[in-house]
C-alpha cells in the first residue's frame, strides 16, 4: 500500500469514522463536540510560526509536559501548539498549561491531505514534534512539502508494531525517510526504525524522558495533609490506578481479601477513562463497598473502604497519598501504563503481566527489585498484604525504584539538544 491508496481508503472509511465518533459519544459526550477541528474546520485563533507538538492522549500529554515547559524557556519568542485526539487528552493539556498564554491547543485533524494542509497553513510551525509513535503519513508528507522538520520524540517501537509497519513498506519507508529526527528510547528500537527505512543519521538513542519526571515538594506536603483530613495516617492505603474495563472487578476482589486481614484498609481506585467513573462507582456500591467520590469532596471516615478517584489531573497526587501502588492496564492485555510515576514517589510498584508498552522500563524496575508482577486478585491481595506487613520491604522497593529513576535521567536534555539543532537549521 502506498500513500495514494492509503488516502483513498481513508476517504472511503469516513462513514466508519463518523459511526465510531457517534459510538464513543454515547459513553463520552465530549466526542460529539468540536468535530470541525478534526477536519481543520472552525479551528481556534492560533498564533503562527512556533512549534507544533502532537500528543495523542493523556499519557503522551503528561510525558510531553516537561519538554513543552523546557521549550517555552529556551524559545521565549515562540508559541507552542499542542494537539491531541481525545477529549481526556484535551482536558489534560488545557489543565497543564492553563496559565501559559503561549501554549495553544486544538484537536489534530484526521490524516487527510487537505485537512493536514489546512491545519499546517493555519499554524505554520517551524518544527513539528510527535510524541512516541503516532505516525500519520499525510501530516508528515505535508510537513516535508513545506520544509518543516519533523521529530519523533520519546519514540518506542515494539517488535510487533515493527512487523506491522513492515507489511506496508511502501507507505512506511517514505514516511520515515521524511523524518528529521527520531529520538528513541533504546538501541533495540533504534535498529527497528533503521530497518524500516529511517535514515541512520536521523536516529538517535536519547532514552525515555519519562525518567525525567520531577516531584514538587509541595505535592508531598499536600498528600500528607489529605491523609490527615481523611484520618488515615495509621490506616494502610493502596491505590489501583489507570484501571481498564475488566480490571476493577479484580481489584475489588483483591481489596475484599485484604479487608479480611486489614479491616481498616483503604483503596483509592482510579479508572483510566472519565466515561467509566459513574459505572465504576456503581460497581463499588453493588459489591457492597462503602465508597466516596473524590470529586464530591465527601468526608472519608473510618468506615470508608474505597475512594473513587474521579477527578482529572490528580493521579500523581493520589499516588503520593497511598503507601503502595498498582498500575493498571496490565491485568488485561492493554499494555500497561506509566509505572515510573509511583516509582518517582518512592512507592513500591505492582502491575499485571501485560506490560508490552513499557518492556524496557519494566525490565529496569524488575531487575532493581522495584516492581512486582501479579496475575490475578489473589496474587494482588497477597502482594499488597505483604507490603503492609513488611514496611521495610516496601521501603526497599520504593528506594530501588527511585534509584532507577535517578540513574536514567538525562533523556530530556538530549532530546532538547536534538530539537534545537532542527530549529537552528
C-alpha positions in Angstrom: 0.0 0.0 0.0 1.3 3.5 -0.9 0.2 6.9 0.4 -2.3 7.4 -2.5 -4.1 4.1 -1.8 -4.0 4.8 2.0 -5.6 8.2 1.4 -8.3 6.7 -0.8 -9.1 4.1 1.8 -9.2 6.8 4.5 -11.7 8.8 2.5 -13.9 5.7 1.8 -13.7 4.9 5.6 -15.0 8.3 6.7 -18.6 6.9 7.3 -17.0 4.4 9.7 -15.1 7.2 11.4 -18.4 9.0 11.9 -20.0 5.9 13.4 -17.0 5.4 15.7 -17.3 9.0 16.9 -21.0 8.5 17.5 -20.5 5.3 19.5 -17.8 7.0 21.6 -20.0 10.0 22.2 -22.6 7.7 23.7 -20.2 6.9 26.5 -18.2 10.2 26.5 -20.4 13.1 25.2 -17.3 15.3 24.6 -16.6 13.2 21.5 -19.6 14.9 19.9 -18.1 18.4 20.4 -15.5 20.2 18.3 -15.9 17.8 15.4 -15.0 20.6 12.9 -11.5 20.7 14.4 -11.0 17.1 13.3 -11.3 18.3 9.7 -9.3 21.5 10.2 -12.6 23.5 10.3 -13.6 26.0 13.0 -10.1 26.0 14.4 -9.5 28.5 17.2 -7.4 31.6 16.6 -3.8 30.3 16.6 -0.5 32.2 16.7 1.8 31.1 13.9 5.5 30.5 13.4 6.1 28.4 16.6 6.5 24.7 17.5 3.8 22.1 17.0 3.7 19.2 19.5 1.3 16.3 19.0 0.5 14.1 22.0 -2.3 11.7 21.1 -3.9 11.3 24.5 -3.5 11.7 28.3 -0.3 9.6 28.8 1.5 11.3 26.0 0.4 14.8 27.1 1.8 14.1 30.6 5.0 12.8 29.1 5.3 15.9 26.8 4.7 18.4 29.6 8.4 18.7 30.8 9.6 19.0 27.2 7.0 21.7 26.4 7.9 23.7 29.6 11.6 23.4 28.6 10.9 24.6 25.1 9.0 27.6 26.5 12.1 28.6 28.4 14.5 28.0 25.5 12.4 29.9 23.0 10.5 32.7 24.8 9.5 34.2 21.5 7.8 31.1 20.1 4.2 29.9 20.6 3.6 26.2 21.1 0.6 24.5 19.5 -0.3 21.2 21.3 -2.7 18.8 19.6 -4.3 15.6 20.7 -7.0 13.2 19.5 -9.1 12.6 22.6 -11.3 14.7 25.0 -9.4 13.4 28.0 -6.1 14.5 26.4 -7.6 17.8 25.6 -8.7 18.4 29.2 -5.3 17.4 30.4 -3.4 19.7 28.1 -5.7 22.7 29.0 -5.2 22.0 32.7 -1.5 21.6 32.5 -1.0 24.9 30.6 -3.9 27.0 31.8 -1.6 29.8 33.0 0.7 29.8 29.9 -0.6 32.1 27.1 1.9 30.9 24.6 0.6 27.3 24.7 -2.4 26.9 22.4 -4.5 23.8 21.7 -6.8 22.1 19.3 -7.5 18.6 18.0 -5.3 17.2 15.3 -7.2 16.9 12.1 -7.6 13.5 10.6 -4.8 12.3 8.4 -6.4 13.5 5.1 -4.1 15.6 2.8 -6.4 18.6 2.5 -7.1 18.6 6.3 -3.4 18.3 7.1 -2.6 21.1 4.6 -5.3 23.4 6.0 -4.0 22.8 9.6 -0.4 23.5 8.7 -1.3 26.6 6.7 -3.1 27.9 9.7 -0.3 27.1 12.3 2.8 27.5 10.0 5.1 25.8 12.5 8.9 26.0 12.4 9.1 22.5 13.9 6.8 19.5 14.4 7.3 17.2 17.3 5.3 14.0 17.5 5.3 12.2 20.9 6.1 8.5 20.9 5.0 6.7 17.8 1.9 8.4 16.5 2.8 8.4 12.8 0.5 9.9 10.2 1.7 9.7 6.6 -0.2 12.6 5.2 0.7 15.0 8.0 4.3 14.1 7.7 4.3 14.4 3.9 2.6 17.9 4.1 5.3 19.0 6.6 8.0 17.7 4.2 6.4 19.6 1.3 6.7 22.9 3.3 10.2 22.2 4.6 9.0 21.8 8.2 11.3 19.4 10.1 9.5 16.6 11.9 10.9 15.0 15.1 9.6 11.8 16.7 10.2 12.3 20.5 10.5 9.6 23.1 9.9 7.1 20.3 9.2 3.5 21.0 8.6 0.6 18.6 7.8 -2.9 19.7 8.7 -5.9 17.6 5.0 -6.5 17.0 4.5 -2.9 15.8 7.6 -3.1 13.6 6.3 -6.2 11.8 3.0 -4.3 11.2 4.8 -1.3 9.7 7.0 -3.7 7.6 3.9 -5.1 5.9 3.2 -1.7 4.5 6.8 -0.8 3.5 5.7 1.4 0.5 3.8 3.6 2.9 6.1 3.4 5.9 9.5 3.8 4.3 8.8 7.2 2.5 7.2 8.5 5.7 10.2 7.6 7.9 12.6 9.0 5.3 10.9 12.3 5.7 11.6 12.4 9.4 14.4 14.8 10.5 14.9 13.3 14.0 13.8 10.0 15.6 14.7 10.2 19.3 14.3 6.6 20.5 14.3 5.1 24.0 16.6 2.2 23.3 19.1 0.9 20.8 16.8 -2.1 20.0 14.1 0.3 18.9 16.6 2.4 17.0 17.6 -0.6 14.9 13.9 -1.4 14.2 13.4 2.2 12.8 16.5 1.9 10.7 15.4 -1.4 9.2 12.0 0.1 8.4 13.7 2.9 6.3 14.6 5.7 8.7 17.8 7.5 7.7 20.5 6.3 10.1 21.9 9.8 10.7 18.4 10.9 11.9 18.0 8.1 14.5 19.4 8.9 18.0 19.1 6.9 21.2 18.1 9.5 23.9 16.4 7.3 26.4 12.9 7.8 27.9 12.0 11.3 29.0 9.6 9.7 31.4 12.6 9.1 33.7 13.0 12.9 33.9 9.8 13.3 36.0 10.5 15.7 38.9 8.3 15.8 42.0 7.3 19.1 43.5 7.9 19.0 47.3 4.5 20.8 47.7 2.9 17.7 46.3 4.2 15.6 49.2 3.1 18.1 51.7 -0.4 18.3 50.3 -0.6 14.4 50.2 0.3 14.3 54.0 -2.4 16.9 54.7 -5.0 15.0 52.7 -4.3 11.8 54.7 -4.7 13.8 57.9 -8.1 15.1 56.6 -9.1 11.5 55.9 -7.8 10.5 59.4 -5.9 7.8 57.6 -2.3 8.4 58.9 -2.4 5.0 60.6 -4.5 3.2 58.0 -2.9 1.1 55.3 -3.7 2.8 52.0 -3.2 1.4 48.5 -4.0 2.8 45.1 -5.1 1.0 41.9 -4.6 3.5 39.1 -5.5 3.7 35.4 -7.7 0.6 35.6 -9.5 -0.6 32.5 -12.7 -2.4 32.0 -12.4 -5.9 33.4 -9.7 -4.8 36.0 -11.9 -3.1 38.5 -13.6 -6.3 39.5 -10.2 -8.0 40.0 -9.0 -5.0 42.1 -12.2 -5.0 44.2 -11.9 -8.8 44.7 -8.3 -8.2 46.0 -9.5 -5.5 48.3 -12.2 -7.7 49.8 -9.5 -10.3 50.5 -7.3 -7.6 52.1 -10.2 -6.4 54.3 -10.4 -9.9 55.9 -6.9 -9.3 57.4 -6.8 -5.5 57.4 -10.4 -4.3 58.0 -9.2 -0.7 58.1 -7.5 -0.9 54.7 -8.4 1.9 52.3 -8.3 1.6 48.5 -8.0 4.5 46.1 -9.5 3.3 42.8 -8.8 5.5 39.7 -10.3 4.4 36.4 -8.3 5.3 33.3 -11.2 6.9 31.4 -13.6 9.5 32.8 -16.5 8.0 30.9 -16.2 5.0 33.3 -16.3 6.9 36.5 -20.0 6.5 37.1 -20.1 2.8 36.2 -17.2 2.0 38.4 -18.8 3.9 41.3 -22.0 1.9 40.8 -19.9 -1.3 40.7 -18.3 -0.5 44.0 -21.7 0.1 45.5 -23.2 -3.0 44.1 -20.4 -5.0 45.6 -21.1 -3.6 49.0 -18.1 -1.3 49.5 -18.6 1.9 51.4 -17.4 4.3 48.7 -17.0 8.0 48.4 -16.2 10.0 45.2 -13.1 12.2 45.3 -14.9 14.8 43.1 -17.6 15.2 45.8 -15.1 16.2 48.5 -17.1 14.0 50.8 -15.7 13.1 54.2 -13.6 10.0 54.3 -14.4 8.3 57.6 -13.0 5.3 59.4 -15.8 3.2 57.7 -14.9 4.3 54.2 -13.4 1.4 52.2 -13.0 2.9 48.7 -12.2 6.3 47.5 -13.0 6.7 43.8 -10.5 8.9 42.1 -12.9 10.6 39.6 -11.0 13.8 39.1 -8.8 14.9 36.3 -5.1 15.8 36.8 -4.7 14.3 40.3 -3.2 10.9 39.6 0.4 11.8 40.7 -1.1 13.4 43.8 -3.2 10.3 44.7 -0.1 8.1 44.1 1.6 10.3 46.8 -1.3 9.7 49.2 -1.0 5.9 49.0 1.5 3.6 50.5 1.6 1.0 47.7 0.7 1.5 44.0 -0.8 -0.9 41.5 -0.7 0.4 37.9 -3.5 -0.9 35.7 -3.9 -1.6 32.0 -1.8 -4.6 32.9 -4.1 -7.3 34.2 -5.9 -7.1 30.9 -3.9 -7.1 27.6 -3.8 -3.4 27.2 0.0 -3.0 27.5 0.1 -1.2 30.9 0.6 2.4 31.9 3.4 4.5 33.3 5.0 2.6 36.2 7.5 5.4 36.7 5.1 7.8 38.2 4.8 5.9 41.5 8.5 5.0 41.3 9.4 8.7 41.3 7.5 9.0 44.6 9.5 6.1 46.1 6.4 3.9 46.2 6.6 0.1 45.8 5.0 -0.7 42.4 2.8 -3.6 41.4 1.4 -4.5 38.0 -0.2 -7.2 36.0 1.8 -9.2 33.4 0.7 -7.2 30.3 3.4 -4.5 30.1 4.3 -4.7 26.4 4.1 -0.9 26.1 6.8 -0.5 28.8 9.0 -3.5 28.3 12.4 -1.8 28.9 11.2 0.4 31.7 9.5 -2.5 33.4 12.7 -4.6 33.0 14.8 -2.0 34.7 12.4 -1.7 37.6 12.0 -5.5 37.9 15.8 -6.1 37.9 16.2 -3.5 40.6 13.6 -5.1 42.8 11.2 -2.1 42.5 8.4 -3.8 40.5 6.4 -7.0 41.3 4.0 -8.5 38.8 0.8 -10.3 39.8 -1.6 -12.4 37.7 -5.0 -12.2 39.5 -6.9 -11.0 42.5 -5.4 -13.5 44.9 -1.8 -12.6 43.8 -2.6 -8.8 44.0 -4.0 -9.2 47.5 -1.0 -11.3 48.7 1.4 -8.7 47.3 -0.3 -5.7 48.9 -0.7 -7.5 52.2 3.0 -8.4 52.3 3.9 -4.8 51.7 1.6 -3.7 54.5 3.1 -6.3 56.9 6.7 -5.7 55.9 7.2 -1.9 55.7 10.9 -2.4 55.4 10.3 -4.4 52.1 8.0 -1.7 50.9 10.6 1.0 51.7 13.3 -1.0 49.9 11.2 -1.4 46.8 10.4 2.3 46.8 14.0 3.3 47.2 15.1 0.9 44.4 12.5 2.5 42.1 13.7 6.0 42.9 17.3 4.9 42.2 16.3 3.6 38.8 14.6 6.9 38.0 17.7 8.9 39.0 20.1 6.6 37.2 18.3 7.0 33.9 17.6 10.7 33.8 19.1 13.0 31.1 16.9 12.0 28.1 15.1 15.3 28.2 18.3 17.3 27.7 19.4 15.0 24.9 16.1 15.4 23.2 16.0 19.2 23.6 19.5 19.4 22.1 18.3 17.5 19.1 15.3 19.7 18.6 17.5 22.8 19.0 19.6 21.6 16.0 16.5 21.3 13.9 15.2 24.8 14.8 18.6 26.3 14.2 18.8 24.8 10.8 
